[in-house]
Amino acid sequence: MDSWVTALCERLGVPVDDVDVGAILDLARDAAHTVERPAAPVTAFIAGYAAATKGGGAAAVNAAIDTAGELARDWNDGPDAATPPLQ
């Protein structure tokens, strides 16, 4: 995995020191287990995209991962799932 991440970062021009593989895998796990399995790669992509729109770098990536992870861990079929249906 380390050699893949290094090679991918070099090819894409991303500083390898800015990539926290453990945090990315934790985010993917949370999305896969609490949302649904296909949410894992989509969530990771969107978190990366969000970080890029905020200037990139490790701080922006960590903030996006934290925000997306929190939403995924709290997910319960949507943000309004806890609201009882109208009678």
DAVENGI-V604509 format. One record per pair of residues at least 6 apart in sequence whose C-alpha atoms are under 7 Angstrom apart, sorted by the first residue. I is the first residue (numbers start at 1). J is the second residue. If there is no record, write none. Layout:
I | J
I | J
This chain:
6 | 16
9 | 15
9 | 16
18 | 57
18 | 58
24 | 44
27 | 44
27 | 65
27 | 69
28 | 40
28 | 41
28 | 43
28 | 44
29 | 40
30 | 69
30 | 72
30 | 73
31 | 39
31 | 40
31 | 43
31 | 72
32 | 38
32 | 39
32 | 40
34 | 72
34 | 73
34 | 75
35 | 72
35 | 75
47 | 64
47 | 65
47 | 68
48 | 61
50 | 64
51 | 60
51 | 61
51 | 64
54 | 60
